[in-house]
Amino acid sequence: MKLSRPARRANLVVHIAASASWLGLTLGLLALGITATTTGSAATLEASVRAMKTFADWLLLPLAFLTLLSGLVLSLGTPWGLARHRWVYTKFWLTLATATATVFALRPGVGSAVAVVSAGGPLPDPGDVLFGPVVSLSAYLFMTAISVLKPWGLTRRGQRIRTAVRKPVDAGATRQTA
């Protein structure tokens, strides 16, 4: 499947916008998490974790899935391929891992923090509101870097495809047709 130039460009814009939004949202979550863990005010603590929950519940997953889907469409619809270049393959798996961690670690951690803090208790575990954004931000910055630098070359599959495309013409076959 090969995307037309307008479709590829439109999908690329969607992918970059979703990825940048996911990165920016993660920076916001980190700022809120730092505020929640360092404030001495119960009201600020509660507002911070409630805002984190709102962002995690309503924005993170749609952006994660849009990034994953648009990246898949780009990889499958362009010569980059999903499993031809190590950097594309790495980005795919890191995106899948961070989206999964959002579902099974970040959102439940923030949800439990909101429940405890809303009941008047202290923040139960600062890691619930800090660990996810720190890990996610590190992963997104790494994925941004490899998107720009495109390191590591071809995968084995990519090498096989490139070799198959560039096979030299058999000299004997050339003489027979001449």
N, C-alpha and C positions, 0 to 999 in steps of 0.2 A: 504494500500500500504506500503510495507516494502522495504527499499533500501538494496541492497546487501552491504557487507562491503566495497568493493572498491568504489562503487558509493557514499556511505555515506561519506567516507573519502575524496574523490575528491570534493564533494559538500561542506564539512566542510572547506577544504582548500580555495575554492572559496569564501565562506561566510566570513571567517576570513580575507582574503586578501582584499576583497571589503570593509568590515567594517573598517579595519585599514586604508585603502586608503581614505575612506570617512572622518574618524577622522583626518588624516594628512592633507587632503585638507582643512578641516575646520580650522585647526590651521594656515595654510598658509593664508586663507582668513582673519582670525582675525589679523594676522600680517600685511597684506596689509591694512586692515581697520584702524588699529591703526596708521599706517604710513600715510594714507590719512587724518586722522583727526588731526594729530599732526604736520605735516610738514608745513613749511613756504614757500616751493617752489611750484610754480604752475606746474612745469614740473614733480616733484615727485608725486604731487597729481594726476595729469592726468595719469601718468604711473601706479600708484597704483590702481585707479579705473578701468582702462582699463584691467589690469591683472586680477582683480577680475571678471570683466565681461567675459573674456575669460574662466577662470576656471568655473564660474557659468554656462556659456552656453554650454561648451564642456565636462566637467568632472563630475560635481555634479549630474546631473540627471542620467547618465548611472550608476554611482556608487550607487546612491540611489536605483535605480530599481534592480540592480544586488544584492545588499544587501537584499532587500525585497524578491526578487524571490528565492534566495538561502536559505534564512531563512524559507520561506514557504515550500520549498522542504524538508529541514531538519526536520521541525516540523511535516509535514505530513508523512514523510517516516521513522520516528524513533518512539520509544516508548514515547518520550517526548510529542508528540502531540501539536497541536496548542492551544487547550483550556483545556488541562489537568493540566498544571502547571501555577501558577499565573505569574511567572517570564517570561515564554515564551509568554504568552498572553500580558503582559505589553510591552515586547520588540516589539512585532508585532505592537501594536497600536502606540507606540512611533516612530517606524520606518516609519509607514504610515503617522503620523502627521508631522514628520520632512521633509519627502519627499514632502508632500503637501505644507508645508510652504516654501520649496525651490522654488516650482513652482509659488506660488501665492504671496509670500512676498519678499524673498531674491532676486530672479532674477529681478523682476520689480524695486525694490529699487535700485539695483546696476545699472540697465539700465538707470533709470532716473538720477542717479548721473553722469554717464558717459556723458549723453547728455548735462547736464548743464555745467560740467567741460570742456568738449571738446569745448564748445562754448565760453570758456574764463571766465565763472562764478566761484564763490566759491562753495564749497561743500554745497548743499542745506540743507541737514539734516544728521548730523553725524550718526544718528540712522540707516539710510539706509544701511550703510556699516559696522556697528558694531553690531546692535541688532541681526541680523540673525546668524552670526558666534558665538556670545556668547551663544545664546539659543541652537543652534545646538550642540556646543561643550559640554555644560552641559548635554544635552540629551544623547550624544554618550558616555560620560564618565560614566553616570549613567547606560546605557545599558551594557557597558563593565563590570562594577562592578556586576550587577545582573547576567550576563552570567557566571562569575567566582563563585560567592557566591551561586547562585540558591536559593534565599530566598522564604519565604511565603508559601510553600507547594502547595497542590493540589487545584484546583478550585472545585466547586460543581460537575461539569461534571467528572472531574478526580476522585473525591471520589466515584461517582456512578460506574464508570468503575472499579475502584479497588475493590469495594465491590462486584460487579458482578463476578469478576474473582475469588475472594477468598471466595465465598459462601460455607458454610460448607455442607457436604453431609448429606442428610436426613437419620437419623438413621433407620427409618422404611423402607425406600427403600433399605438400605443395608441388612437388615434381609431378605427381600423378595427374593433378588437375591442370597442369600447364601444358 
